[in-house]
């Protein structure tokens, strides 16, 4: 029983650390590199309010699982390293694909969009970001894994650690409940109007609307402004339709 609790603690710790670290990675990527944020504003990444991206949390658990496989234990020979990195890239890409598909098919939301990237599949995965996943996996494997697991083993005997984990996941579950309520509202609107909402574009559009006075936690509550939420969705739909018409006209001119 104690062994099970120890493994569960490791997984919970990895999920929390991965989710928070991934949030910061995405925060800076979307600020400085994302094409969906041309105004280069700071945008809260992901669909949660707080600083956690579950995809990265599960991703870190996947990396831990891969690096713990018996076949990969022992000396770091070239073939083992290559196999490890291939598995990391493939499984993290598969995880990204499943997560993206769940949101698109089930919730009518695209949390990210690789449609402009070479070799993309449904705009959810592409070779470019598979390489990024592999690089992150390599960084974890070479520089972080031993230190993180040593930290967990050290914290295992500290009761404050268990309390901190409990507090973190208590806040996390409240955040999930609050955020899913918003996501469901977006899904209902998108389903009714037969559109797919690109979440990052919606955030950037709402962010561009001037608010009457700075409010606390504006950055975290990135889908809030002075307009009712349904009005923000209607404005998004108008721009969505206009963008589709522009693409159609552009396609027609090319054919002529």
N, C-alpha and C positions, 0 to 999 in steps of 0.2 A: 504493500500500500504506500509506504514511504517513497519507494522508487517511482511509483506512478505519479505521486505528488511532485516529486523532484522534476520529472520530465515535463509535467504540466506547467510547472513554474518557469522552466526554461522556455517553453513555447509561448507562454503568456508574456514573458519578458521580451522575447524576440519580436513578437507581434507589436508590442508597444513601442520598442526602440525603432523597429523598421517603419512603422506608421508615422512616427514623429520625424525621423530622418528623411523619409520620402516626401513629407510635407514641405520641408525646407528645400529639398532638391527641386521640387515642382514649383515652389514659390519663386525661386530665382530664375528657373527656366522660363516660366510664363511671363515674368517681368522683362527679361532681356532677349528671349529668343523666339517666343511663340508668335506665329503669323496671325493668330486670332486676336491678338492684343496689340494692334498697330500703334495705339496711343502710349504704349509702354507704361501702363498703370500697374500698381501693386494689386493683384487679385488673389483672393483666398482660393487656393487650389482644392479640387475635389468637391464632393457634395456635402461634406460635413461642415459644421461651424468651427469646431475646434481644430487645433493643429495635429491632425492625424489622417493619413491616407491608408485605409485598410488593404488596398492592393499591395502596397509596399510591405505592410506587416505580414501578410500571407507570403509575399515573395521572400522575405528574410527567413521565414520558417522553411520554405522550399529549399533555400540555399543551405540551411543547417542540415536538412534531411539528406541532401545530395552529398555534402561533404562528410556525412557520418556513415555512408554506405560502406559495408565491409570490403567490397571490391576495390574501393579507393583508399583504403587504409595502408599504412606502411610507407615505404620510401616514395618520394615524389618523382617518379620516373616521367619521362616526356609523354608516354602514351597515357598514363593516368591523368596528367595535367590536361592534356587535350580532351580526353573523355569527360573529365569534370567540367570543363568550360563549355563543351558542346551540350552536355546535359543541362547545365545552368541556362544557357541561351534558349534552348528548345523549351524547357519547362516553364521558364519565366514568360516567354512569348505565348505559350499555350494558356498560362494563367491570365495574361493580359487579354487574350482573345475571348476566353470564357467570360471574364468580367465585362468586357465591352459589349459582348453579344447579349448578356443578361440585361444590361441597361437599355440597349437599343430595342431588342425584341419585347422585353417585358415592361419597360418604363418610357419608351420613346424618347430617350435622352442619349446624346453622344457626349460623354465626359471628355473625350479627346477625339481628334479627327486627323488621320494621316492620309486623307484622300489625295493630297497633292504630292505625296511621297512615292518614289519609284517602287514598284512591286508590292503595293499595299493590297491587303485583303479586306474588303468592305470598309476601308478607312480605319480599321481597328488595329491591325498589326502591319509592320513593314520591315524589310531588311535593316534599314537604318536604325530603328529603335531596338531591333533584336540585337544588334551589335552593342548598343548602349547597355542593354540588360546584361550581356555577356561581360562587358567591362566592369559593371557594378558587381557582378558575381565574382570576378577575378579580384577586385579590391577587397571584397569581404573575405574571400578565401585566404589571401596572402597576408592581410593586415589586421583583420578584425576578429575573426572567429575565435582564436585562442584567448584573446583578451576578454571578449564578451562572455565566453563560457566560464572563464576564471572569475569574472565579476559575479556571475550568477551563483557559482559555488560559494563565493565569499559571502554574498548577501543571503544565501539560503538560511544561515544560522541567525540572521538578524530579523527580529520580529517587526521592525519598522518597515522592512522590505515588503513583507506580506501585506501590511496595512496600506502602503503606498500603491501596490498593485491593485488592491481592492478599491481604493479611492479613484485611481485612474480609470478602471473599467466601469465604476459606477457613473462617473462623468461621461465616459464614452457611450454608455448605453442610453443615457438621457439625450445626448447629442444625436445618436442614431434615430431615436424616436422622433425628435423635433425635425430633423432633416428629412426623414422619410415622409413626414407629413407634407412638406413642401414639394418633394419629388413626386408624390402621388398627385398633387394639384397640377403640377406641370404635365404629368402623364395624361390626366383626364383631358386637359386642354389640347394637348398634342394629338391625342387619339380622336377627339371630336373634330379637329381641323385637319387631320391627316397630314401631320408634319412630324419631322424629327427635330427636336430642340438641341442645338449645339450649346452645351452648358457654358462653355467658356465665352462664346459670343454673347449669350444672354447676360452673363456677368459683366462683360465689358460694356455692353449697351446700357445696362442699368447704372454702371459706374460713371458713364459719361453724362448722365442727367444731373444737373446742378441741384443740390439739396439746400433747403433753407436752414442753414446753420449746421455746423459740425456736431454729430451725435456720437456718444460713446460707442465703441465697438463697431463703428462703421465698416472697418476692414473685414472683421470676422463675418458680419451679417451682410455679405456682398450682394444679396438679392433684395435688399431693402432700400427704398427711397421714398420720396414724398407721394408717389403715385400708388394707388391700390395695386396689388400684385397682378390681378387680372388685366389691368391696363398695361402693365409692363409686358405681359405675355402677348397682348393684342398688338402692341407696338413691334414686338419681336416678329410676330407673324407677318406684319406688313412688310418689314424689311426682308424677311425670308422670301416672300412671294416676289418682291421687286428684284431680289438677287436671282431668283430662278428665271424670271422674264429676261433679265439682262443676259444670262447665260444662253438662253434659247435664241435671242436675237443675235448674239455673237456667233453662235453655231450656224445660224442661217446665212450670215454674211460670209462666213468661211466657205460654205458649200457653194455659194454663188461665184 
